[in-house]
């Protein structure tokens, strides 16, 4: 009996520890969002000044922070209410990363118009999510 109780306590503690380690705070989200915006600005500057290294550095910064974002809703509640905020976030993040890669690749192939198209699509994904947030 005592063993069972001890292992239950251990399990509860490890669960608590795991959730506290993985919790994504609003402060972190805001920080990631600001870095994403900075990455986009660097990319835009690179396009305007014809500077590939700025485009690449901006895309890298954007991707690094986009890969970390989580929505401002509790995961359990999200699943229970079927609001799919986590699914949407994963989907939008993936699109942002792919379009950023496309923009860099097209620019390297000397196709600046197509690169701009992909860049615009990145911005579109940002807005898709921001429009949706008002309901979260
Ligand atoms: C998964 C949905 C989602 C996506 C995709 C997303 N955002 Fe956000 N964004 C948010 C949320 C949620 C907030 C509100 C942050 C908060 O207060 O918790 C926010 C806030 C912001 C802010 C304001 C931060 C501040 O200082 O208050 C900026 C800037 C921003 N996002 C930029 C971007 C850019 C640039 C992109 C695209 C590259 C992007 N976001 C994509 C969800 C998203």
Backbone and ligand atoms as CSV (ligand in chain L), in Angstrom:
chain,resi,resn,atom,element,x,y,z
A,1,UNK,N,N,0.840,-1.211,0.000
A,1,UNK,CA,C,0.000,0.000,0.000
A,1,UNK,C,C,0.865,1.246,0.000
A,2,UNK,N,N,1.867,1.214,0.879
A,2,UNK,CA,C,2.754,2.355,1.016
A,2,UNK,C,C,3.532,2.610,-0.288
A,3,UNK,N,N,3.913,1.485,-0.918
A,3,UNK,CA,C,4.646,1.606,-2.178
A,3,UNK,C,C,3.809,2.259,-3.253
A,4,UNK,N,N,2.541,1.823,-3.279
A,4,UNK,CA,C,1.637,2.389,-4.273
A,4,UNK,C,C,1.478,3.889,-4.036
A,5,UNK,N,N,1.290,4.227,-2.749
A,5,UNK,CA,C,1.099,5.646,-2.440
A,5,UNK,C,C,2.341,6.460,-2.826
A,6,UNK,N,N,3.502,5.899,-2.514
A,6,UNK,CA,C,4.736,6.601,-2.865
A,6,UNK,C,C,4.885,6.786,-4.375
A,7,UNK,N,N,4.532,5.729,-5.097
A,7,UNK,CA,C,4.725,5.892,-6.541
A,7,UNK,C,C,3.685,6.843,-7.128
A,8,UNK,N,N,2.490,6.877,-6.493
A,8,UNK,CA,C,1.488,7.852,-6.953
A,8,UNK,C,C,1.980,9.270,-6.725
A,9,UNK,N,N,2.580,9.491,-5.556
A,9,UNK,CA,C,3.115,10.825,-5.261
A,9,UNK,C,C,4.212,11.170,-6.272
A,10,UNK,N,N,5.074,10.194,-6.541
A,10,UNK,CA,C,6.160,10.428,-7.491
A,10,UNK,C,C,5.598,10.770,-8.864
A,11,UNK,N,N,4.556,10.045,-9.260
A,11,UNK,CA,C,3.942,10.270,-10.572
A,11,UNK,C,C,3.353,11.684,-10.658
A,12,UNK,N,N,2.622,12.060,-9.593
A,12,UNK,CA,C,2.013,13.386,-9.563
A,12,UNK,C,C,3.081,14.465,-9.647
A,13,UNK,N,N,4.148,14.283,-8.874
A,13,UNK,CA,C,5.222,15.277,-8.881
A,13,UNK,C,C,5.872,15.372,-10.248
A,14,UNK,N,N,6.109,14.216,-10.883
A,14,UNK,CA,C,6.789,14.278,-12.178
A,14,UNK,C,C,5.884,14.908,-13.234
A,15,UNK,N,N,4.559,14.669,-13.106
A,15,UNK,CA,C,3.623,15.298,-14.047
A,15,UNK,C,C,3.641,16.811,-13.868
A,16,UNK,N,N,3.603,17.234,-12.600
A,16,UNK,CA,C,3.633,18.667,-12.304
A,16,UNK,C,C,4.896,19.288,-12.847
A,17,UNK,N,N,6.001,18.589,-12.635
A,17,UNK,CA,C,7.292,19.090,-13.093
A,17,UNK,C,C,7.292,19.220,-14.614
A,18,UNK,N,N,6.808,18.178,-15.277
A,18,UNK,CA,C,6.801,18.181,-16.741
A,18,UNK,C,C,5.959,19.340,-17.274
A,19,UNK,N,N,4.769,19.566,-16.674
A,19,UNK,CA,C,3.924,20.649,-17.189
A,19,UNK,C,C,4.555,22.004,-16.926
A,20,UNK,N,N,5.205,22.154,-15.760
A,20,UNK,CA,C,5.775,23.464,-15.480
A,20,UNK,C,C,6.967,23.731,-16.398
A,21,UNK,N,N,7.694,22.674,-16.773
A,21,UNK,CA,C,8.832,22.854,-17.673
A,21,UNK,C,C,8.347,23.267,-19.057
A,22,UNK,N,N,7.223,22.673,-19.487
A,22,UNK,CA,C,6.780,22.917,-20.856
A,22,UNK,C,C,5.800,24.085,-21.012
A,23,UNK,N,N,5.387,24.663,-19.878
A,23,UNK,CA,C,4.411,25.746,-19.978
A,23,UNK,C,C,4.989,26.906,-20.790
A,24,UNK,N,N,4.184,27.422,-21.683
A,24,UNK,CA,C,4.627,28.493,-22.575
A,24,UNK,C,C,3.901,29.755,-22.143
A,25,UNK,N,N,4.639,30.700,-21.606
A,25,UNK,CA,C,3.990,31.878,-21.020
A,25,UNK,C,C,3.634,32.924,-22.075
A,26,UNK,N,N,2.774,33.841,-21.665
A,26,UNK,CA,C,2.389,34.931,-22.563
A,26,UNK,C,C,3.616,35.789,-22.897
A,27,UNK,N,N,4.498,35.934,-21.888
A,27,UNK,CA,C,5.710,36.726,-22.099
A,27,UNK,C,C,6.577,36.109,-23.197
A,28,UNK,N,N,6.717,34.782,-23.152
A,28,UNK,CA,C,7.508,34.088,-24.181
A,28,UNK,C,C,6.872,34.264,-25.559
A,29,UNK,N,N,5.520,34.162,-25.596
A,29,UNK,CA,C,4.832,34.307,-26.877
A,29,UNK,C,C,5.074,35.694,-27.455
A,30,UNK,N,N,4.927,36.708,-26.604
A,30,UNK,CA,C,5.127,38.081,-27.074
A,30,UNK,C,C,6.561,38.249,-27.578
A,31,UNK,N,N,7.512,37.675,-26.847
A,31,UNK,CA,C,8.926,37.745,-27.248
A,31,UNK,C,C,9.124,37.068,-28.610
A,32,UNK,N,N,8.539,35.873,-28.778
A,32,UNK,CA,C,8.659,35.175,-30.063
A,32,UNK,C,C,8.022,35.977,-31.194
A,33,UNK,N,N,6.844,36.555,-30.917
A,33,UNK,CA,C,6.139,37.349,-31.935
A,33,UNK,C,C,6.994,38.542,-32.371
A,34,UNK,N,N,7.621,39.192,-31.392
A,34,UNK,CA,C,8.447,40.363,-31.726
A,34,UNK,C,C,9.658,39.954,-32.561
A,35,UNK,N,N,10.219,38.788,-32.247
A,35,UNK,CA,C,11.364,38.291,-33.023
A,35,UNK,C,C,10.925,37.888,-34.440
A,36,UNK,N,N,9.722,37.325,-34.554
A,36,UNK,CA,C,9.199,36.973,-35.874
A,36,UNK,C,C,9.036,38.234,-36.728
A,37,UNK,N,N,8.506,39.267,-36.081
A,37,UNK,CA,C,8.310,40.540,-36.790
A,37,UNK,C,C,9.657,41.116,-37.212
A,38,UNK,N,N,10.656,40.972,-36.343
A,38,UNK,CA,C,12.007,41.451,-36.649
A,38,UNK,C,C,12.580,40.678,-37.847
A,39,UNK,N,N,12.339,39.364,-37.847
A,39,UNK,CA,C,12.808,38.526,-38.948
A,39,UNK,C,C,12.190,38.953,-40.272
A,40,UNK,N,N,10.876,39.221,-40.232
A,40,UNK,CA,C,10.184,39.677,-41.445
A,40,UNK,C,C,10.771,41.002,-41.944
A,41,UNK,N,N,11.034,41.910,-41.001
A,41,UNK,CA,C,11.600,43.214,-41.373
A,41,UNK,C,C,12.976,43.077,-42.009
A,42,UNK,N,N,13.780,42.161,-41.447
A,42,UNK,CA,C,15.120,41.923,-42.015
A,42,UNK,C,C,15.009,41.393,-43.436
A,43,UNK,N,N,14.034,40.492,-43.624
A,43,UNK,CA,C,13.834,39.944,-44.969
A,43,UNK,C,C,13.448,41.063,-45.938
A,44,UNK,N,N,12.512,41.897,-45.502
A,44,UNK,CA,C,12.054,42.989,-46.367
A,44,UNK,C,C,13.203,43.928,-46.724
A,45,UNK,N,N,14.040,44.221,-45.743
A,45,UNK,CA,C,15.192,45.079,-45.973
A,45,UNK,C,C,16.117,44.425,-47.003
A,46,UNK,N,N,16.310,43.120,-46.848
A,46,UNK,CA,C,17.153,42.387,-47.788
A,46,UNK,C,C,16.636,42.469,-49.218
A,47,UNK,N,N,15.317,42.343,-49.368
A,47,UNK,CA,C,14.719,42.448,-50.711
A,47,UNK,C,C,14.969,43.844,-51.276
A,48,UNK,N,N,14.716,44.857,-50.454
A,48,UNK,CA,C,14.818,46.228,-50.943
A,48,UNK,C,C,16.257,46.650,-51.255
A,49,UNK,N,N,17.216,46.135,-50.476
A,49,UNK,CA,C,18.617,46.509,-50.704
A,49,UNK,C,C,19.355,45.464,-51.541
A,50,UNK,N,N,18.626,44.451,-52.003
A,50,UNK,CA,C,19.234,43.367,-52.769
A,50,UNK,C,C,20.391,42.731,-52.003
A,51,UNK,N,N,20.093,42.328,-50.770
A,51,UNK,CA,C,21.125,41.771,-49.904
A,51,UNK,C,C,20.674,40.383,-49.410
A,52,UNK,N,N,21.214,39.360,-50.065
A,52,UNK,CA,C,20.792,37.989,-49.773
A,52,UNK,C,C,21.054,37.587,-48.320
A,53,UNK,N,N,22.164,38.051,-47.755
A,53,UNK,CA,C,22.459,37.601,-46.392
A,53,UNK,C,C,21.434,38.141,-45.392
A,54,UNK,N,N,20.892,39.339,-45.626
A,54,UNK,CA,C,19.811,39.849,-44.765
A,54,UNK,C,C,18.540,39.000,-44.925
A,55,UNK,N,N,18.264,38.611,-46.160
A,55,UNK,CA,C,17.074,37.782,-46.406
A,55,UNK,C,C,17.224,36.447,-45.686
A,56,UNK,N,N,18.404,35.863,-45.802
A,56,UNK,CA,C,18.639,34.563,-45.164
A,56,UNK,C,C,18.629,34.665,-43.640
A,57,UNK,N,N,19.275,35.695,-43.112
A,57,UNK,CA,C,19.314,35.861,-41.654
A,57,UNK,C,C,17.910,36.137,-41.110
A,58,UNK,N,N,17.137,36.948,-41.839
A,58,UNK,CA,C,15.770,37.257,-41.412
A,58,UNK,C,C,14.906,36.006,-41.413
A,59,UNK,N,N,15.036,35.200,-42.467
A,59,UNK,CA,C,14.250,33.966,-42.555
A,59,UNK,C,C,14.635,33.004,-41.426
A,60,UNK,N,N,15.925,32.940,-41.124
A,60,UNK,CA,C,16.384,32.036,-40.054
A,60,UNK,C,C,15.807,32.477,-38.705
A,61,UNK,N,N,15.838,33.789,-38.453
A,61,UNK,CA,C,15.296,34.310,-37.191
A,61,UNK,C,C,13.790,34.044,-37.105
A,62,UNK,N,N,13.108,34.329,-38.209
A,62,UNK,CA,C,11.659,34.103,-38.276
A,62,UNK,C,C,11.328,32.631,-37.993
A,63,UNK,N,N,12.048,31.728,-38.641
A,63,UNK,CA,C,11.760,30.295,-38.504
A,63,UNK,C,C,12.052,29.785,-37.103
A,64,UNK,N,N,13.155,30.253,-36.540
A,64,UNK,CA,C,13.549,29.809,-35.206
A,64,UNK,C,C,12.427,30.087,-34.192
A,65,UNK,N,N,11.862,31.303,-34.277
A,65,UNK,CA,C,10.836,31.672,-33.293
A,65,UNK,C,C,9.460,31.123,-33.672
A,66,UNK,N,N,9.184,31.008,-34.966
A,66,UNK,CA,C,7.893,30.456,-35.381
A,66,UNK,C,C,7.742,29.013,-34.919
A,67,UNK,N,N,8.857,28.285,-34.899
A,67,UNK,CA,C,8.769,26.862,-34.534
A,67,UNK,C,C,8.401,26.667,-33.065
A,68,UNK,N,N,8.480,27.736,-32.267
A,68,UNK,CA,C,8.212,27.589,-30.822
A,68,UNK,C,C,6.813,28.005,-30.391
A,69,UNK,N,N,6.071,28.714,-31.266
A,69,UNK,CA,C,4.836,29.352,-30.790
A,69,UNK,C,C,3.722,28.366,-30.399
A,70,UNK,N,N,3.004,28.769,-29.368
A,70,UNK,CA,C,1.816,28.028,-28.910
A,70,UNK,C,C,0.684,29.033,-28.702
A,71,UNK,N,N,-0.565,28.587,-28.866
A,71,UNK,CA,C,-1.688,29.528,-28.701
A,71,UNK,C,C,-1.963,29.847,-27.224
A,72,UNK,N,N,-2.651,30.949,-26.967
A,72,UNK,CA,C,-2.926,31.354,-25.588
A,72,UNK,C,C,-4.145,30.659,-24.998
A,73,UNK,N,N,-4.235,29.351,-25.171
A,73,UNK,CA,C,-5.345,28.605,-24.563
A,73,UNK,C,C,-4.789,27.351,-23.908
A,74,UNK,N,N,-5.482,26.905,-22.888
A,74,UNK,CA,C,-5.074,25.695,-22.201
A,74,UNK,C,C,-5.298,24.489,-23.127
A,75,UNK,N,N,-4.312,23.606,-23.183
A,75,UNK,CA,C,-4.366,22.495,-24.138
A,75,UNK,C,C,-5.572,21.572,-23.899
A,76,UNK,N,N,-5.850,21.304,-22.613
A,76,UNK,CA,C,-6.975,20.421,-22.266
A,76,UNK,C,C,-8.307,21.055,-22.697
A,77,UNK,N,N,-8.466,22.325,-22.335
A,77,UNK,CA,C,-9.702,23.036,-22.679
A,77,UNK,C,C,-9.885,23.101,-24.185
A,78,UNK,N,N,-8.769,23.337,-24.878
A,78,UNK,CA,C,-8.794,23.426,-26.343
A,78,UNK,C,C,-9.319,22.117,-26.936
A,79,UNK,N,N,-8.822,21.003,-26.415
A,79,UNK,CA,C,-9.244,19.688,-26.910
A,79,UNK,C,C,-10.709,19.445,-26.557
A,80,UNK,N,N,-11.074,19.796,-25.315
A,80,UNK,CA,C,-12.432,19.566,-24.852
A,80,UNK,C,C,-13.447,20.393,-25.637
A,81,UNK,N,N,-13.121,21.647,-25.862
A,81,UNK,CA,C,-14.042,22.539,-26.586
A,81,UNK,C,C,-13.925,22.406,-28.091
A,82,UNK,N,N,-12.991,21.610,-28.522
A,82,UNK,CA,C,-12.729,21.407,-29.954
A,82,UNK,C,C,-12.562,22.721,-30.702
A,83,UNK,N,N,-11.769,23.610,-30.126
A,83,UNK,CA,C,-11.559,24.879,-30.833
A,83,UNK,C,C,-10.332,24.802,-31.753
A,84,UNK,N,N,-9.570,23.737,-31.618
A,84,UNK,CA,C,-8.457,23.438,-32.536
A,84,UNK,C,C,-7.405,24.527,-32.632
A,85,UNK,N,N,-7.226,25.286,-31.561
A,85,UNK,CA,C,-6.212,26.346,-31.583
A,85,UNK,C,C,-4.804,25.755,-31.768
A,86,UNK,N,N,-4.562,24.604,-31.136
A,86,UNK,CA,C,-3.237,23.986,-31.269
A,86,UNK,C,C,-2.999,23.489,-32.693
A,87,UNK,N,N,-4.035,22.896,-33.282
A,87,UNK,CA,C,-3.903,22.427,-34.669
A,87,UNK,C,C,-3.624,23.595,-35.602
A,88,UNK,N,N,-4.410,24.660,-35.411
A,88,UNK,CA,C,-4.258,25.837,-36.266
A,88,UNK,C,C,-2.843,26.411,-36.127
A,89,UNK,N,N,-2.371,26.488,-34.896
A,89,UNK,CA,C,-1.038,27.049,-34.653
A,89,UNK,C,C,0.038,26.222,-35.356
A,90,UNK,N,N,-0.079,24.911,-35.221
A,90,UNK,CA,C,0.912,24.034,-35.861
A,90,UNK,C,C,0.873,24.216,-37.384
A,91,UNK,N,N,-0.351,24.279,-37.914
A,91,UNK,CA,C,-0.527,24.403,-39.365
A,91,UNK,C,C,0.036,25.748,-39.870
A,92,UNK,N,N,-0.323,26.823,-39.180
A,92,UNK,CA,C,0.131,28.153,-39.598
A,92,UNK,C,C,1.655,28.259,-39.483
A,93,UNK,N,N,2.190,27.708,-38.400
A,93,UNK,CA,C,3.649,27.775,-38.198
A,93,UNK,C,C,4.368,27.050,-39.333
A,94,UNK,N,N,3.834,25.903,-39.708
A,94,UNK,CA,C,4.451,25.123,-40.783
A,94,UNK,C,C,4.414,25.907,-42.109
A,95,UNK,N,N,3.266,26.539,-42.362
A,95,UNK,CA,C,3.143,27.329,-43.595
A,95,UNK,C,C,4.139,28.491,-43.593
A,96,UNK,N,N,4.230,29.184,-42.456
A,96,UNK,CA,C,5.147,30.325,-42.363
A,96,UNK,C,C,6.574,29.877,-42.672
A,97,UNK,N,N,6.971,28.752,-42.074
A,97,UNK,CA,C,8.330,28.235,-42.278
A,97,UNK,C,C,8.551,27.851,-43.749
A,98,UNK,N,N,7.576,27.188,-44.344
A,98,UNK,CA,C,7.710,26.786,-45.760
A,98,UNK,C,C,7.772,27.984,-46.701
A,99,UNK,N,N,6.886,28.971,-46.478
A,99,UNK,CA,C,6.879,30.149,-47.346
A,99,UNK,C,C,8.166,30.963,-47.185
A,100,UNK,N,N,8.702,30.999,-45.972
A,100,UNK,CA,C,9.967,31.723,-45.752
A,100,UNK,C,C,11.090,31.027,-46.525
A,101,UNK,N,N,11.100,29.687,-46.476
A,101,UNK,CA,C,12.090,28.923,-47.256
A,101,UNK,C,C,11.931,29.195,-48.744
A,102,UNK,N,N,10.667,29.195,-49.208
A,102,UNK,CA,C,10.385,29.464,-50.626
A,102,UNK,C,C,10.921,30.832,-51.040
A,103,UNK,N,N,10.671,31.825,-50.185
A,103,UNK,CA,C,11.087,33.197,-50.511
A,103,UNK,C,C,12.603,33.249,-50.719
A,104,UNK,N,N,13.341,32.606,-49.823
A,104,UNK,CA,C,14.808,32.592,-49.944
A,104,UNK,C,C,15.228,31.848,-51.207
A,105,UNK,N,N,14.625,30.662,-51.421
A,105,UNK,CA,C,15.004,29.842,-52.581
A,105,UNK,C,C,14.748,30.581,-53.892
A,106,UNK,N,N,13.563,31.220,-53.995
A,106,UNK,CA,C,13.210,31.920,-55.237
A,106,UNK,C,C,14.147,33.105,-55.469
A,107,UNK,N,N,14.512,33.783,-54.403
A,107,UNK,CA,C,15.414,34.923,-54.559
A,107,UNK,C,C,16.778,34.459,-55.065
A,108,UNK,N,N,17.216,33.315,-54.532
A,108,UNK,CA,C,18.505,32.758,-54.970
A,108,UNK,C,C,18.471,32.354,-56.439
A,109,UNK,N,N,17.279,31.964,-56.905
A,109,UNK,CA,C,17.126,31.586,-58.315
A,109,UNK,C,C,16.905,32.812,-59.205
A,110,UNK,N,N,17.102,33.993,-58.646
A,110,UNK,CA,C,16.900,35.260,-59.368
A,110,UNK,C,C,15.470,35.423,-59.859
A,111,UNK,N,N,14.536,35.030,-59.005
A,111,UNK,CA,C,13.125,35.242,-59.318
A,111,UNK,C,C,12.512,36.100,-58.213
A,112,UNK,N,N,12.855,37.388,-58.201
A,112,UNK,CA,C,12.438,38.262,-57.104
A,112,UNK,C,C,10.927,38.405,-56.960
A,113,UNK,N,N,10.199,38.365,-58.089
A,113,UNK,CA,C,8.738,38.516,-57.991
A,113,UNK,C,C,8.119,37.331,-57.263
A,114,UNK,N,N,8.591,36.137,-57.601
A,114,UNK,CA,C,8.080,34.946,-56.911
A,114,UNK,C,C,8.500,34.941,-55.447
A,115,UNK,N,N,9.703,35.447,-55.201
A,115,UNK,CA,C,10.162,35.547,-53.812
A,115,UNK,C,C,9.230,36.460,-53.018
A,116,UNK,N,N,8.826,37.590,-53.640
A,116,UNK,CA,C,7.914,38.520,-52.978
A,116,UNK,C,C,6.549,37.893,-52.736
A,117,UNK,N,N,6.135,37.068,-53.680
A,117,UNK,CA,C,4.868,36.355,-53.522
A,117,UNK,C,C,4.882,35.487,-52.264
A,118,UNK,N,N,5.947,34.733,-52.097
A,118,UNK,CA,C,6.056,33.869,-50.917
A,118,UNK,C,C,6.146,34.709,-49.651
A,119,UNK,N,N,6.866,35.809,-49.740
A,119,UNK,CA,C,7.003,36.705,-48.581
A,119,UNK,C,C,5.626,37.237,-48.158
A,120,UNK,N,N,4.828,37.622,-49.144
A,120,UNK,CA,C,3.475,38.116,-48.852
A,120,UNK,C,C,2.625,37.025,-48.203
A,121,UNK,N,N,2.852,35.794,-48.648
A,121,UNK,CA,C,2.083,34.683,-48.077
A,121,UNK,C,C,2.441,34.447,-46.613
A,122,UNK,N,N,3.687,34.708,-46.258
A,122,UNK,CA,C,4.075,34.601,-44.846
A,122,UNK,C,C,3.224,35.572,-44.031
A,123,UNK,N,N,3.203,36.829,-44.488
A,123,UNK,CA,C,2.455,37.865,-43.794
A,123,UNK,C,C,0.965,37.500,-43.678
A,124,UNK,N,N,0.471,36.880,-44.716
A,124,UNK,CA,C,-0.932,36.456,-44.723
A,124,UNK,C,C,-1.228,35.452,-43.603
A,125,UNK,N,N,-0.275,34.530,-43.381
A,125,UNK,CA,C,-0.468,33.532,-42.316
A,125,UNK,C,C,-0.480,34.203,-40.946
A,126,UNK,N,N,0.371,35.225,-40.788
A,126,UNK,CA,C,0.376,35.965,-39.518
A,126,UNK,C,C,-1.026,36.515,-39.263
A,127,UNK,N,N,-1.592,37.122,-40.301
A,127,UNK,CA,C,-2.885,37.776,-40.140
A,127,UNK,C,C,-4.029,36.773,-39.956
A,128,UNK,N,N,-3.915,35.619,-40.609
A,128,UNK,CA,C,-4.931,34.574,-40.428
A,128,UNK,C,C,-5.051,34.232,-38.950
A,129,UNK,N,N,-3.906,34.063,-38.335
A,129,UNK,CA,C,-3.915,33.679,-36.927
A,129,UNK,C,C,-4.377,34.838,-36.052
A,130,UNK,N,N,-3.879,36.027,-36.321
A,130,UNK,CA,C,-4.270,37.175,-35.497
A,130,UNK,C,C,-5.773,37.446,-35.566
A,131,UNK,N,N,-6.368,37.205,-36.729
A,131,UNK,CA,C,-7.814,37.405,-36.864
A,131,UNK,C,C,-8.568,36.372,-36.032
A,132,UNK,N,N,-8.041,35.176,-35.987
A,132,UNK,CA,C,-8.670,34.086,-35.266
A,132,UNK,C,C,-8.568,34.248,-33.738
A,133,UNK,N,N,-7.451,34.871,-33.321
A,133,UNK,CA,C,-7.184,35.032,-31.884
A,133,UNK,C,C,-8.318,35.701,-31.131
A,134,UNK,N,N,-8.993,36.624,-31.811
A,134,UNK,CA,C,-10.042,37.373,-31.113
A,134,UNK,C,C,-11.121,36.465,-30.553
A,135,UNK,N,N,-11.227,35.264,-31.116
A,135,UNK,CA,C,-12.228,34.323,-30.594
A,135,UNK,C,C,-11.647,33.410,-29.526
A,136,UNK,N,N,-10.313,33.394,-29.375
A,136,UNK,CA,C,-9.703,32.496,-28.401
A,136,UNK,C,C,-9.876,33.028,-26.994
L,1,LIG,C1,C,-0.647,30.795,-33.785
L,1,LIG,C2,C,-1.167,32.059,-34.080
L,1,LIG,C3,C,-0.219,33.170,-34.457
L,1,LIG,C4,C,0.535,33.265,-35.582
L,1,LIG,C5,C,0.687,32.266,-36.712
L,1,LIG,C6,C,1.183,34.543,-35.499
L,1,LIG,N1,N,0.826,35.191,-34.346
L,1,LIG,FE1,FE,1.505,36.993,-33.737
L,1,LIG,N2,N,0.336,36.880,-32.082
L,1,LIG,C7,C,-0.401,35.766,-31.726
L,1,LIG,C8,C,-0.967,35.986,-30.412
L,1,LIG,C9,C,-1.828,35.009,-29.643
L,1,LIG,C10,C,-0.558,37.274,-30.020
L,1,LIG,C11,C,-0.909,37.984,-28.711
L,1,LIG,C12,C,0.267,37.756,-27.797
L,1,LIG,C13,C,-0.168,37.750,-26.362
L,1,LIG,O1,O,-0.508,38.843,-25.854
L,1,LIG,O2,O,-0.152,36.663,-25.777
L,1,LIG,C14,C,0.254,37.811,-31.093
L,1,LIG,C15,C,0.851,39.061,-31.079
L,1,LIG,C16,C,1.764,39.510,-32.021
L,1,LIG,C17,C,2.479,40.770,-31.960
L,1,LIG,C18,C,2.355,41.821,-30.866
L,1,LIG,C19,C,3.365,41.487,-29.768
L,1,LIG,C20,C,3.339,42.508,-28.656
L,1,LIG,O3,O,4.370,43.148,-28.454
L,1,LIG,O4,O,2.291,42.644,-28.010
L,1,LIG,C21,C,3.270,40.842,-33.070
L,1,LIG,C22,C,4.225,41.960,-33.448
L,1,LIG,C23,C,3.072,39.622,-33.814
L,1,LIG,N3,N,2.152,38.845,-33.139
L,1,LIG,C24,C,3.714,39.321,-34.980
L,1,LIG,C25,C,3.480,38.169,-35.731
L,1,LIG,C26,C,4.125,37.893,-36.984
L,1,LIG,C27,C,5.123,38.787,-37.681
L,1,LIG,C28,C,3.635,36.686,-37.408
L,1,LIG,C29,C,3.929,35.942,-38.672
L,1,LIG,C30,C,5.290,35.768,-39.064
L,1,LIG,C31,C,2.707,36.221,-36.386
L,1,LIG,N4,N,2.631,37.149,-35.397
L,1,LIG,C32,C,2.034,35.040,-36.467
L,1,LIG,C33,C,-0.615,34.635,-32.469
L,1,LIG,C34,C,-0.035,34.363,-33.680
